[in-house]
């Protein structure tokens, strides 16, 4: 696991999707997607539910008891669409 992969994961959550995250990280979308998939493979868990968009899976969700919930807070609201949204608990 590399720090870069964790940064890419957080960028997807923070920016609401792969395209915006890739733009923010100044890399192409395919490289970002590969980085996140490699992280998922190393962890042995899917961090995003990719059916109909890129939504947070239970494994990719921040724990509610671990500080402020900043990442994905906007996407967690009703009508957030297919953007990453943390699920409840791990």
Secondary structure by P-SEA (a helix, b strand, c coil): ccaaaaaaaaaaaaaccaaaaaaaacccaaaaaaaaaaaaaaaccccccccccbbbcccccccccccccccccccccccccccbbbcccc
